[in-house]
Amino acid sequence: MATALLSAGQSVIGNYVQQDIETRLQQDVYKKQIRVREFFVDFDRLRKGYVQEDKFRSALSMINFHFRSEEIEEIIRRYRLPDGLVQYSTFCQKLEEQFLNNEAKAQVFQVQEIFNQQEQQTFQNLMGAIKRKISTKRILLKQPFQDFDRTACSHITVDQFSRTLMGLGLLPKDQYFQLLVRQYIDNGNPREVNYVKFCDDVDNVQEMLNGVITGIKPNPKLINNDDEYIDDKEGLDLISTLYTSKKLSDNIFRVEQVIKKLQGEVVMKRIRIREFFKDYDPLRKGQVTDTQFQRILHISNLTLSQKEIDILIAQYKVDKFIDYNSFCEEVDRIFTTKGIDKNPLATVDQVNDTTTLPARRRYLQMTQQEQIQLDDLLQKYKTAIQNKRVLIKPVFEDFDKTKQGYITTNQFLRILNQFNLFPDPESLNLLLKRFIDKANLNEVNYYDFCRMVDVTQEGVQISQSHADAFKNYTKQEATFQPFIRNDQPNDFEDLMNKLRRIVKEQRMRISEFLRDFDKLRSGTITVTQLRKGLNMAKIPLSDAEFKLILNQFGCQDKQNFVLWKEFSDAVEQVFTTKNLEKISPNQDLPQMSTQYNYGRVSISERDRQITEVIKKKFQFFCKATRLDIKQFFQDWDKLGRNKVSPKQFRQTLATVNFILSDEEFQAIVKIYAAEDDGDVRYVQFINDTQPPQEISLDSTAHQAYVGVKPKEKEKLQPSVLLEQIKVAVKVKRLRLGDYFKDFDPLRKGIMPINKFRGIQIKNHLDLLETMYVDPTDSTRAIYAKFIEDVEIVFTKSGLDKDPLMKPPVHVIPTFLDPRDALTPDEEQALHVIMLRLGEVVGKHRILLKPHFQDKDSTKSGKITFTRFRSIMDFHKLPLTDDQFRVICKRDQVCLSRNRIQLCRI
């Protein structure tokens, strides 16, 4: 149908568009107020009035008007010159003549006849039917069309127009729909319909409102404005005004009441009212007219009624003028008192919530008897709410969307009835008189009501009082108790080990603190400067420690001078060794110790004997109970320091039923005490009592928990090392040539041995150096051959010369699923074991994986043999020593690391 409609629309407007293209352009230019000449000027630098044809087309495309190709050709044909150029000046003059000539404007905007007389009548009937249907069904018409108009251009396609009308149930027959399309195609594009104009014609909201307004007849009854107000008096009955809209009349008859209200309002709004009067009194006479006075009160955003303004005018009027100076002094008295500088003892009252109360609240009059009855009523409400344990304030807030603290009277009564708290009429009258405080009878201050009856506010008050207690809190200055350090090192090496440990933990260089004292870089500073530098580095030393440093690094030539350079080099050996580049690569470097012993109790021979006995007893205890003691210590060691306090150490052993006597405990603490504090190094204790165990995989072994000394590492063959490098290169996708080329700018394929060593892996350096050493020069290595041997995993050199040759495929050896670890008999035994374990696990609904994951803190998929056996024994799974040995032999990855794979289990 859309195709038929499109062809119909083109047939209807096609001839009209071609004949009247300039008229439509004039209408669009006038509507959008476009200066067409500005688009052509950029292409005509000499202002000759004509441009080339392609420039003319570009300018037309920038006008943002929908042209068809035949329309552009028609325009160019009309204004083409004999030499092939297009005269745009005549074209622009034609389009812009409507701005200067009213007759041309009237001719341009002359309404074209789209329909004949019969079609016009049909179209009017169609629009009337659509209007009635929209009015009857109350259809919101414009929004469905806007869903298709993403660019807000007021036009949609004919298909979208038809689809929207069909969705709304307004689509007429085809012949009537063609009339709609012909009427609202107004931009020359037969594919687009002006839906905004259609909506304005059929869904005119203004006409509907006019009909509603004209249908209301005026009430002939005369309304007295005084009937809308009620006076505030004693014994006022508010029950009779619950369902009326009466307001509370102003009971302000004195100027003092008006001034109090103004003072509260200027405090709330922070208004300096005198500044508003200065603009109307340039001579500063202190007087303004009545009209100016009223105007100033209105523009200063003060809520005053006409009655209150008349009271102020009557009070401050002097000879046809208003004395605003006296008025401002009276109002500003709330901030300060005039002439207070002449009376030093005078005080000004502080601004508080009672100051602004007259401007914020308008309480009704209550007798003393009514106040007593109201207090009793609020106490009953408080008790009832406390007994029912209800939160009443959130229910009130549901009606107060703007968080003003007020709701209507009907909403207030509805909530009271919801909680079964609706009072009798007399009590209700008291409640309304107390909490209606906004100068009208239709709003209730529920916030004050909840504050008085809701017990949760008591906790808020307590919290507020607690918070207020910190406002005037004065923090006491920290008292520093001076003390003298009296550390006594055993010897000089003990002191240096302490200093090396401090600088290693703090990651600092002592030389940075001492260099500034040696301006001439002589290598010596005074004793006082050395002490200052150490204190700046936060390394305080006792007199005994400082004397040891002076004895070792004191300057023999200068008295009271120290060789600070040698001292800093000795301490910083924990990081590196000075002149390291001059030392042979094969020479071992000294390892600096950071363990110091001074301050510790000396260890006797009996303590060592007791410790050895305890270690043997605990080792046998762990084997008998298959205990993994480390996890118990880690529960106390949250920071991973590998040490716990002596009390925690003894408590952990008592938890696993290993009891120590006092003498045994003191001996253990002496042996395994940390250097810097009194903690116990439990990791070293575990290593001494449970050394790394290795499972014997031969059938002659009797138990899986027999401690065996670790085997010495076999000497690695060069071919094995090269294979390991190939695997690492293929897995990590490395190109080793990129690392070596930086040291061989001439690309000779040879580099010094020390450079070759710096790029290699750290282990087994001598093997690779021996394999790739240059026969003609022992100090150089042929790295090109090494790269060729390693990168064989990717490609092979010489492939470009032999197209038929294929590079060998390098297969990475698998460690996760070794197929050749067991014999056929062991494979059959392992299959029977796994079936048996699966049957027991399925029968008892055992989840093994979470227990393994608890022991696998690094999420590597591996745990130790001992922990695996401990978990199996904990679940009472039938697993003998021989069966356990077969599983370990099958699923071990590396015997030196003593780990097993969990994925197979």
C-alpha positions in Angstrom: 0.0 0.0 0.0 2.9 2.3 0.8 4.2 2.0 -2.8 0.8 2.8 -4.2 0.5 5.8 -1.9 4.0 7.0 -2.9 3.2 6.8 -6.6 -0.1 8.5 -6.0 1.7 11.3 -4.1 4.2 11.7 -6.8 1.6 11.9 -9.5 -0.4 14.5 -7.6 2.4 16.9 -6.9 4.9 16.0 -9.6 3.9 18.5 -12.2 3.3 21.2 -9.5 6.8 20.7 -8.1 8.6 21.0 -11.4 6.6 24.1 -12.4 6.8 25.8 -9.0 10.3 24.9 -7.7 11.4 28.6 -7.4 8.1 29.4 -5.5 8.7 26.7 -3.0 12.3 27.8 -2.6 11.0 31.4 -1.9 8.6 30.1 0.7 11.3 28.1 2.5 13.8 30.9 2.3 11.4 33.4 3.8 10.3 30.9 6.5 13.9 30.2 7.6 15.1 33.8 6.9 18.0 32.5 4.8 20.3 34.8 2.8 21.0 32.6 -0.2 23.6 34.9 -1.6 26.0 34.1 1.3 26.3 30.5 0.1 27.5 31.5 -3.3 29.9 34.3 -2.3 32.5 31.8 -1.0 32.8 30.4 -4.6 32.9 33.8 -6.3 36.0 35.6 -4.8 35.9 38.4 -7.5 32.1 39.0 -7.0 31.4 38.6 -10.7 27.9 37.1 -10.2 28.5 33.8 -11.8 30.2 30.5 -10.8 30.9 27.2 -12.4 28.2 24.5 -12.5 29.7 22.2 -9.9 30.2 25.2 -7.5 26.5 26.1 -8.1 25.4 22.5 -7.2 27.6 22.6 -4.0 26.0 25.9 -2.9 22.5 24.5 -3.5 23.3 21.4 -1.4 24.3 23.7 1.5 20.9 25.5 1.6 19.4 22.4 3.3 16.5 22.1 0.9 15.2 18.8 -0.6 16.0 18.9 -4.3 15.4 16.2 -6.8 17.9 15.7 -9.7 15.4 17.0 -12.3 14.7 20.1 -10.2 18.4 21.0 -10.0 18.8 20.5 -13.7 15.8 22.8 -14.4 17.3 25.5 -12.2 20.7 25.3 -13.9 19.0 25.3 -17.3 17.2 28.6 -16.5 20.3 30.4 -15.3 23.1 28.9 -17.5 25.2 31.3 -19.5 26.5 30.6 -23.0 30.0 29.9 -21.8 28.8 27.1 -19.5 28.8 29.2 -16.2 25.7 29.7 -14.0 24.6 33.2 -13.1 23.7 32.9 -9.4 23.1 36.7 -8.9 19.9 36.6 -10.9 18.9 33.4 -9.1 19.5 35.0 -5.6 17.7 38.2 -6.6 14.7 36.1 -7.7 14.6 34.3 -4.3 15.1 37.4 -2.2 12.7 39.8 -3.9 9.9 38.8 -1.4 11.9 40.6 1.3 11.6 43.9 -0.5 8.3 43.7 -2.5 5.0 43.0 -0.7 3.3 42.1 -4.0 5.9 39.5 -4.7 5.5 38.1 -1.2 1.7 37.9 -1.6 2.2 36.1 -4.9 4.7 33.6 -3.4 2.5 32.7 -0.5 -0.7 32.5 -2.6 -2.5 29.3 -1.6 -2.4 26.7 -4.3 -5.4 24.6 -5.0 -4.7 21.0 -4.1 -8.3 19.6 -4.1 -11.3 20.2 -6.3 -14.6 21.1 -4.7 -15.7 17.5 -4.2 -12.4 16.4 -2.7 -12.4 19.4 -0.4 -15.8 18.4 1.0 -14.6 14.8 1.5 -11.4 16.0 3.2 -13.4 18.2 5.7 -15.7 15.3 6.5 -12.7 13.0 7.0 -11.0 15.5 9.4 -14.2 15.9 11.4 -14.5 12.1 11.8 -10.9 11.8 13.0 -11.4 14.7 15.5 -14.5 13.1 17.0 -12.7 9.7 17.3 -9.7 11.3 19.1 -12.0 13.3 21.4 -14.1 10.3 22.3 -11.2 7.8 22.9 -9.0 10.6 24.5 -6.0 9.6 22.3 -2.7 11.3 22.9 -1.8 11.8 19.2 1.5 13.5 18.8 3.8 11.2 20.9 3.5 8.1 18.7 4.5 10.2 15.7 7.5 11.6 17.6 8.9 8.1 18.2 9.7 8.0 14.5 11.0 11.6 14.3 14.4 11.2 15.9 15.8 14.4 14.5 12.7 16.5 15.4 12.2 17.7 11.9 8.4 17.5 12.1 8.3 15.0 9.1 8.1 11.3 8.9 7.8 8.9 6.0 4.5 7.9 4.4 4.9 4.3 5.7 5.5 5.5 9.3 2.5 7.8 9.0 0.3 4.9 7.9 1.7 2.6 10.6 1.1 5.1 13.3 -2.5 5.7 12.3 -3.1 2.0 12.1 -1.8 1.5 15.6 -4.1 4.2 16.9 -7.1 2.8 15.0 -7.4 6.0 12.9 -6.3 4.7 9.5 -9.0 5.5 6.8 -9.5 3.7 3.5 -6.9 4.1 0.7 -8.7 6.8 -1.3 -9.2 8.9 1.9 -5.7 8.3 3.1 -4.4 9.6 -0.3 -6.2 12.9 0.5 -4.3 13.1 3.8 -1.0 12.5 2.2 -1.6 15.1 -0.5 -2.6 17.7 2.1 0.4 17.3 4.4 3.3 16.8 1.9 4.6 20.3 2.1 8.4 20.2 1.6 8.5 18.9 -2.0 9.5 15.4 -0.9 6.6 12.9 -1.8 8.1 10.5 0.8 7.6 12.7 3.9 4.5 13.9 5.7 4.3 16.8 8.1 2.7 15.1 11.1 3.0 18.2 13.3 0.6 20.1 11.1 -1.7 17.1 11.0 -1.7 16.9 14.8 -2.4 20.6 15.1 -5.4 20.3 12.8 -7.1 17.3 14.4 -5.9 17.6 18.1 -6.3 21.2 18.9 -6.1 21.4 22.7 -6.9 25.1 22.8 -10.3 24.6 21.1 -11.1 21.9 23.7 -10.2 24.2 26.5 -12.2 27.1 25.1 -15.2 24.8 24.8 -14.8 23.7 28.4 -14.4 27.3 29.7 -17.3 28.7 27.7 -19.5 25.9 29.0 -19.0 27.0 32.6 -21.7 29.4 33.7 -21.0 32.1 36.3 -22.4 31.6 39.7 -25.0 34.3 40.3 -24.4 34.1 44.1 -22.4 37.0 45.5 -19.3 35.8 47.3 -18.2 37.7 50.4 -14.4 37.4 50.8 -14.7 37.8 54.6 -16.5 34.5 54.7 -13.2 32.7 53.7 -11.5 33.7 56.9 -11.9 32.6 60.5 -10.8 34.5 63.6 -8.3 33.0 66.1 -10.1 33.1 69.4 -10.4 31.1 72.6 -12.6 28.0 72.3 -12.1 27.8 68.5 -13.8 24.7 67.0 -11.7 23.3 64.2 -13.8 20.2 63.7 -16.4 22.3 61.8 -13.7 23.5 59.3 -12.2 20.1 58.5 -13.7 19.9 55.0 -13.6 23.6 54.2 -11.0 25.9 52.7 -11.2 28.7 55.2 -8.1 30.6 56.2 -6.9 32.0 59.5 -7.4 35.8 59.8 -4.5 38.0 60.9 -4.6 38.9 64.5 -1.9 41.5 64.2 -3.0 44.9 65.5 0.2 46.3 67.0 3.4 47.4 65.3 5.5 45.4 67.8 4.0 42.2 66.3 4.9 43.2 62.8 8.4 44.2 63.8 8.9 40.8 65.5 7.8 39.0 62.4 10.0 41.1 60.2 13.0 40.5 62.4 12.6 36.8 62.2 12.2 36.9 58.5 15.4 39.0 57.9 17.3 36.7 60.1 16.2 33.6 58.1 16.8 35.2 54.7 19.9 37.2 55.8 18.5 40.5 54.5 20.1 43.9 55.1 16.9 45.9 54.6 18.6 49.3 54.6 20.4 48.5 51.3 17.0 48.5 49.5 16.1 52.0 50.7 19.4 53.6 49.6 18.5 53.4 45.9 15.4 55.5 46.5 17.2 58.1 48.8 20.3 59.4 46.9 20.6 62.4 49.3 20.5 60.1 52.4 17.7 62.1 54.1 16.3 58.9 55.7 12.9 59.4 54.1 10.9 57.9 51.2 7.3 58.2 49.9 4.5 55.8 50.8 4.6 54.2 47.3 8.3 53.7 47.5 8.1 52.2 50.9 5.5 49.7 49.8 7.5 48.9 46.6 10.7 48.3 48.7 8.9 45.9 51.0 7.7 43.9 48.0 11.0 43.7 46.2 12.9 42.7 49.4 11.0 39.4 49.4 9.3 40.0 52.7 5.9 38.3 53.2 3.7 41.1 54.5 0.0 41.5 54.1 -1.5 44.9 53.1 -2.9 45.3 56.7 0.6 44.9 58.2 2.1 47.4 55.7 -0.6 49.9 56.6 0.3 49.5 60.3 4.0 50.2 59.5 3.1 53.2 57.4 0.9 54.7 60.2 3.7 54.2 62.7 6.7 55.7 60.7 4.9 58.3 58.6 6.2 61.9 59.2 4.9 64.8 57.1 3.8 62.8 54.0 7.1 60.8 54.1 8.1 57.5 55.7 11.0 57.7 58.2 12.7 54.5 56.9 15.8 55.2 59.0 13.9 54.6 62.3 12.3 51.6 60.7 15.6 50.0 59.7 17.2 50.6 63.1 14.3 48.9 64.7 14.5 45.9 62.4 18.3 45.6 62.6 18.2 45.6 66.4 18.0 41.8 66.1 21.6 41.8 64.7 23.2 44.4 66.9 22.5 47.5 69.1 23.3 51.0 67.9 26.0 52.8 69.9 27.3 49.5 71.4 30.9 50.8 70.9 30.2 53.4 73.6 29.1 50.8 76.1 31.7 48.0 76.4 29.6 46.1 78.9 26.5 45.9 76.7 25.6 42.4 75.3 23.6 41.4 72.3 21.3 38.4 72.4 22.4 35.5 70.2 20.2 34.5 67.3 18.5 31.1 67.9 15.5 29.2 66.7 13.1 31.3 68.9 14.2 34.5 67.0 12.8 33.3 63.7 9.7 31.6 65.3 7.3 34.5 64.7 8.1 34.4 61.0 7.9 30.6 60.7 5.0 29.7 62.9 1.6 31.1 63.6 0.3 29.2 66.7 -3.4 29.3 67.7 -4.4 30.6 71.1 -4.8 27.9 73.8 -5.8 28.2 77.4 -3.8 26.8 80.2 -6.3 24.0 80.8 -6.1 23.1 77.1 -2.3 23.0 77.3 -2.5 20.5 80.2 -5.0 18.3 78.3 -2.7 18.4 75.3 0.3 17.3 77.2 -1.6 14.3 78.6 -2.8 13.4 75.2 0.7 13.5 73.7 1.9 11.3 76.5 -0.7 8.8 75.7 0.2 8.8 72.1 3.9 8.4 73.0 3.0 5.3 75.2 0.8 3.8 72.5 3.4 4.2 69.8 6.1 2.7 72.1 4.0 -0.3 72.9 3.0 -1.0 69.3 6.7 -0.5 68.2 5.7 1.3 65.0 7.6 3.9 63.0 5.1 6.6 62.3 7.3 9.2 60.7 8.0 7.4 57.4 4.2 7.0 56.8 3.8 10.8 57.1 6.8 11.3 54.8 5.1 9.3 52.1 2.5 12.1 51.7 5.2 14.8 51.9 7.0 14.4 48.6 8.7 17.8 48.8 9.9 17.3 52.4 8.3 20.4 53.7 7.3 19.0 57.1 3.5 19.6 56.4 0.6 17.5 55.1 -3.0 18.2 54.7 -5.5 17.8 57.6 -7.3 14.9 55.9 -4.0 13.1 55.3 -3.1 13.6 59.0 -6.3 12.1 60.2 -6.1 9.2 57.7 -2.7 8.2 59.1 -3.9 8.4 62.7 -6.8 6.2 61.8 -4.5 3.7 60.0 -2.6 3.2 63.3 -5.8 3.1 65.4 -4.8 6.4 67.0 -7.8 8.4 66.0 -8.9 10.6 69.0 -12.2 11.8 70.1 -13.5 15.2 68.7 -12.3 17.2 71.7 -8.8 15.7 71.6 -8.7 16.1 67.9 -9.5 19.8 68.2 -6.6 20.2 70.6 -4.2 18.4 68.3 -5.2 20.6 65.3 -4.9 23.8 67.4 -1.3 22.8 68.4 0.0 21.6 65.1 -1.7 23.9 62.6 0.9 26.7 62.6 1.1 28.0 59.0 -1.7 30.6 59.1 -4.1 28.3 57.3 -6.4 25.5 58.5 -5.5 23.0 55.9 -1.9 22.0 56.7 -0.6 20.2 59.8 3.0 20.2 61.0 3.5 16.4 61.3 7.3 16.9 61.9 6.7 18.5 65.3 4.1 15.9 66.1 6.5 13.0 65.4 9.2 14.7 67.4 7.0 14.8 70.4 5.4 11.4 70.3 7.9 9.2 68.5 10.4 7.6 71.0 13.0 7.2 68.3 13.6 10.9 68.6 15.0 10.4 72.1 17.9 8.4 70.7 18.5 11.2 68.2 18.6 13.7 71.0 21.1 11.5 72.9 23.3 11.3 69.8 23.0 15.0 69.2 24.1 15.7 72.8 27.0 13.3 72.4 28.0 15.1 69.2 27.7 18.5 70.8 30.1 17.4 73.5 32.9 17.3 70.9 32.3 20.9 69.8 34.2 22.4 72.7 36.5 19.5 73.1 40.2 20.5 73.5 42.7 17.9 72.6 45.4 17.5 75.2 48.9 17.9 74.0 50.8 14.6 73.8 53.4 14.3 76.6 56.7 13.0 75.4 58.7 11.1 78.0 62.4 11.4 77.1 64.5 8.3 77.5 68.1 7.2 76.9 68.8 4.3 74.6 71.0 1.7 76.3 71.4 -1.0 73.7 74.6 -3.1 74.1 75.7 -4.9 71.0 77.8 -8.0 71.3 80.5 -6.8 68.8 81.0 -4.6 65.8 79.5 -7.2 63.4 76.4 -7.5 65.5 75.9 -3.7 65.2 76.5 -3.7 61.4 74.0 -6.5 61.0 71.4 -4.3 62.8 72.1 -1.3 60.6 72.0 -3.4 57.5 68.6 -4.8 58.5 67.2 -1.3 59.2 68.3 0.1 55.8 67.1 -3.0 54.0 63.6 -2.8 55.5 63.3 0.9 55.1 64.8 0.8 51.6 67.0 3.9 52.2 70.6 5.0 51.5 72.5 6.3 54.5 74.9 8.2 52.2 72.0 10.5 51.1 71.8 11.8 54.6 75.5 12.3 55.2 76.6 13.7 51.8 75.2 17.2 52.5 77.6 17.6 55.4 80.6 17.0 53.1 80.5 20.0 50.8 84.1 19.3 49.4 83.5 15.6 49.0 86.6 14.8 51.1 85.0 11.7 52.5 85.0 12.9 56.2 82.6 14.7 58.4 82.6 15.6 62.1 81.2 13.3 64.8 78.4 15.7 65.5 77.4 15.7 61.9 77.4 11.9 61.8 75.0 11.8 64.8 72.7 14.4 63.1 72.7 12.4 59.8 71.8 9.2 61.6 69.0 10.9 63.5 67.7 12.4 60.3 67.6 8.9 58.9 65.6 7.8 62.0 68.4 5.5 63.2 69.0 6.5 66.8 72.0 4.8 68.4 73.1 4.4 72.0 76.4 5.6 73.2 77.9 2.2 73.1 76.8 1.6 69.5 78.1 5.1 68.5 81.5 4.4 70.1 81.9 1.2 68.2 81.3 3.1 64.9 83.9 5.8 65.9 86.5 3.1 66.8 86.1 1.4 63.5 85.6 4.4 61.1 87.3 7.3 63.0 89.7 9.4 61.0 93.3 9.0 62.1 94.5 12.2 60.6 91.8 14.5 61.9 90.5 14.4 65.5 86.7 14.2 65.9 86.2 13.3 62.2 84.6 10.2 60.7 85.1 8.4 57.4 81.5 8.6 56.4 82.0 7.2 52.9 83.5 4.0 54.2 80.8 3.7 56.8 78.0 4.1 54.3 79.7 1.6 51.9 79.9 -1.0 54.7 76.3 -0.6 55.6 75.0 -0.5 52.0 76.7 -3.8 51.1 73.4 -5.4 51.9 72.2 -3.9 48.5 75.3 -4.3 46.4 79.1 -4.5 46.5 81.3 -1.6 45.6 83.4 -1.9 42.4 81.3 -4.9 41.3 82.3 -4.4 37.7 85.9 -5.2 38.6 85.2 -8.6 40.2 85.3 -11.7 38.1 81.9 -13.1 37.1 82.9 -16.6 38.5 83.8 -15.3 41.9 81.2 -15.7 44.6 80.1 -12.5 46.3 79.9 -12.3 50.1 76.3 -12.6 51.5 75.7 -9.9 54.1 73.8 -11.1 57.2 71.0 -9.0 58.8 70.5 -11.1 61.9 71.8 -9.6 65.2 71.8 -11.0 68.7 72.3 -8.3 71.2 69.6 -7.9 73.8 68.9 -11.7 73.8 69.3 -14.1 76.7 72.2 -16.4 76.2 71.4 -20.0 75.3 72.8 -22.7 77.6 73.7 -26.2 76.6 70.7 -27.6 78.6 68.4 -25.4 76.6 69.7 -26.9 73.4 69.3 -30.5 74.7 65.7 -29.8 75.8 64.9 -28.3 72.4 66.3 -31.3 70.5 64.2 -33.7 72.7 61.0 -31.6 72.0 61.7 -31.5 68.3 61.9 -35.3 68.1 58.8 -35.7 70.2 56.8 -33.2 68.0 58.1 -34.8 64.8 56.8 -38.2 66.0 53.5 -36.5 67.1 53.0 -35.0 63.7 53.7 -38.3 61.9 51.3 -40.2 64.2 48.5 -37.8 63.9 49.3 -36.8 60.3 49.0 -33.2 61.4 49.6 -30.1 59.3 50.5 -27.6 62.1 51.3 -24.7 59.8 47.7 -23.7 59.1 47.1 -23.4 62.9 49.9 -20.9 63.2 48.8 -19.0 60.1 45.4 -18.3 61.8 47.4 -16.1 64.2 49.8 -14.7 61.6 47.4 -12.5 59.7 50.2 -10.3 58.2 52.3 -13.2 57.0 55.3 -12.3 59.1 56.2 -16.0 59.7 56.3 -15.4 63.5 53.8 -15.3 66.4 54.0 -14.2 70.0 55.2 -16.7 72.6 51.7 -16.9 74.1 50.1 -17.6 70.7 52.8 -20.2 70.0 52.1 -22.1 73.2 48.3 -21.8 72.7 48.6 -23.2 69.2 50.5 -26.3 70.5 47.9 -26.7 73.3 45.1 -26.6 70.7 46.5 -29.8 69.0 47.0 -31.5 72.4 50.8 -31.0 72.5 51.5 -29.7 76.0 54.8 -28.1 77.0 56.1 -27.6 80.5 57.4 -24.1 81.5 61.1 -25.2 81.2 60.5 -26.7 77.7 58.6 -23.6 76.6 61.3 -21.2 77.8 63.9 -23.3 75.9 61.9 -23.2 72.7 61.4 -19.5 72.9 65.2 -18.9 73.4 66.1 -20.9 70.4 63.5 -19.6 68.0 63.1 -16.0 69.2 63.3 -13.3 66.6 66.1 -10.9 66.6 64.2 -7.6 66.7 61.4 -8.6 69.1 60.3 -11.4 71.4 58.2 -13.3 68.8 58.8 -16.9 67.9 59.7 -17.9 64.4 57.2 -20.8 63.9 58.2 -21.4 60.2 61.8 -22.3 61.3 60.4 -24.5 64.1 58.2 -26.4 61.5 61.1 -26.8 59.1 63.3 -28.2 61.9 60.6 -30.7 63.1 59.1 -31.5 59.7 61.8 -31.2 57.1 60.8 -31.4 53.4 59.7 -35.0 52.7 60.0 -36.9 49.5 57.8 -39.8 48.7 59.7 -42.9 47.7 58.1 -44.3 44.6 59.7 -47.7 44.6 57.7 -50.7 45.9 60.1 -51.4 48.7 59.1 -48.4 50.6 56.9 -49.1 53.6 55.4 -45.7 54.6 54.7 -42.5 52.7 55.8 -40.4 55.7 59.3 -41.5 56.0 61.6 -38.5 56.1 64.2 -38.8 53.3 67.0 -36.3 52.7 66.5 -34.4 49.5 68.4 -35.8 46.6 71.1 -33.8 45.1 70.2 -32.1 41.9 71.5 -34.0 38.9 73.8 -32.1 36.6 71.8 -30.5 33.8 72.7 -31.4 30.3 73.1 -28.6 27.7 70.5 -30.2 25.4 68.0 -30.3 28.3 68.6 -26.7 29.2 68.2 -25.7 25.5 64.9 -27.6 25.4 63.7 -25.7 28.4 64.5 -22.4 26.8 62.6 -23.5 23.7 59.5 -24.3 25.7 59.7 -21.0 27.5 60.1 -19.0 24.2 57.2 -20.8 22.6 54.9 -20.5 25.5 55.6 -16.8 26.1 55.9 -16.0 22.4 59.3 -14.3 22.7 61.7 -13.1 20.0 65.1 -13.4 21.6 66.8 -11.7 18.7 65.2 -8.4 19.7 67.1 -8.5 23.0 70.5 -9.4 21.5 70.4 -6.9 18.6 70.8 -3.9 21.0 74.3 -5.1 21.9 75.3 -5.8 18.3 74.7 -2.6 16.3 76.7 -4.0 13.3 74.7 -7.3 13.2 77.8 -9.5 13.2 76.2 -12.2 15.2 78.9 -12.0 17.9 78.9 -10.2 21.3 80.9 -10.2 24.5 80.5 -13.0 27.0 79.4 -10.6 29.8 76.6 -9.1 27.6 75.5 -12.6 26.5 75.3 -13.6 30.2 73.2 -10.6 31.1 70.5 -11.5 28.6 70.3 -15.2 29.5 68.4 -16.9 32.3 70.1 -16.9 35.7 70.6 -20.7 36.1 73.4 -22.7 34.3 75.1 -19.8 32.6 78.3 -21.7 32.1 76.6 -24.4 30.0 75.3 -21.9 27.4 78.6 -20.0 27.4 80.5 -23.2 26.7 78.1 -24.2 23.9 78.2 -20.9 22.0 81.7 -19.5 22.7 83.6 -18.2 19.7 86.5 -20.6 18.9 88.7 -17.7 17.8 88.0 -15.4 20.8 87.0 -16.9 24.1 85.7 -13.6 25.4 82.9 -13.5 22.8 79.8 -15.6 22.1 78.1 -16.5 18.8 74.6 -15.4 19.8 73.2 -15.8 16.2 73.7 -19.6 16.4 71.9 -19.6 19.8 69.0 -17.6 18.4 68.7 -20.0 15.4 68.7 -23.0 17.7 66.0 -21.5 19.9 63.7 -20.1 17.3 63.4 -23.4 15.5 60.2 -23.7 17.4 58.7 -21.0 15.1 60.5 -21.4 11.8 63.7 -22.6 10.2 66.3 -20.5 8.4 66.6 -21.0 4.6 62.9 -21.6 3.9 63.0 -18.9 1.2 65.6 -20.9 -0.8 63.7 -24.3 -0.6 60.0 -23.8 -1.0 59.3 -27.5 -0.6 61.0 -27.8 2.8 58.7 -27.8 5.9 59.9 -26.6 9.3 59.8 -29.2 12.1 56.8 -29.0 14.4 57.9 -28.4 18.0 55.7 -30.2 20.6 55.7 -28.8 24.1 56.1 -31.7 26.6 53.1 -32.0 28.8 53.4 -32.1 32.6 49.7 -32.0 33.5 48.8 -35.5 32.2 51.8 -37.8 32.1 51.0 -41.0 30.2 54.2 -42.8 30.8 54.5 -42.4 34.6 53.0 -45.8 35.5 53.4 -49.4 34.3 50.4 -51.2 32.9 49.8 -53.0 36.2 49.9 -49.8 38.1 47.6 -48.2 35.6 45.1 -51.0 36.2 45.5 -50.6 40.0 45.0 -46.8 39.7 41.8 -47.4 37.8 40.4 -49.7 40.5 41.4 -47.1 43.2 39.7 -44.2 41.5 36.5 -46.3 41.0 36.5 -47.2 44.7 37.1 -43.6 45.8 34.3 -42.4 43.4 31.9 -44.9 44.9 32.6 -43.8 48.5 32.5 -40.1 47.7 29.2 -40.5 45.8 27.6 -42.6 48.6 28.5 -40.3 51.4 28.0 -37.1 49.4 31.5 -35.8 50.1 32.8 -32.6 48.4 36.6 -32.9 48.2 37.4 -29.9 46.1 36.6 -27.2 48.7 38.9 -28.9 51.2 41.7 -29.0 48.7 41.1 -25.3 47.7 41.4 -24.3 51.4 44.9 -25.6 51.4 45.8 -24.2 48.0 46.2 -20.5 49.0 47.9 -19.6 45.7 45.2 -21.2 43.5 47.9 -23.1 41.6 46.0 -26.4 41.5 48.6 -28.2 43.7 49.0 -29.2 47.3 51.7 -31.1 49.2 51.6 -34.9 49.6 51.1 -34.6 53.3 48.1 -32.3 53.1 46.5 -34.6 50.5 46.9 -37.6 52.8 45.6 -35.6 55.7 42.4 -34.6 53.8 41.8 -38.2 52.7 42.2 -39.4 56.3 39.9 -36.7 57.6 37.1 -38.0 55.4 38.0 -41.6 56.3 38.5 -42.7 52.7 39.8 -46.2 52.2 43.4 -45.5 51.0 46.3 -47.7 52.0 50.0 -46.7 51.8 50.5 -48.6 48.5 47.4 -47.0 46.9 48.6 -43.6 48.0 52.0 -44.2 46.5 50.5 -45.1 43.2 48.3 -42.0 43.1 51.3 -39.8 44.0 53.4 -41.5 41.3 50.7 -40.8 38.7 49.8 -37.3 39.6 53.1 -35.7 40.7 54.4 -32.9 38.6 57.9 -32.3 40.0 59.4 -34.4 42.8 61.7 -31.6 43.9 58.6 -29.4 44.7 56.6 -32.3 46.2 53.3 -31.2 44.7 50.3 -33.1 43.2 47.6 -32.2 40.7 44.1 -31.8 42.1 42.4 -31.7 38.7 42.8 -35.5 38.3 41.4 -36.2 41.8 
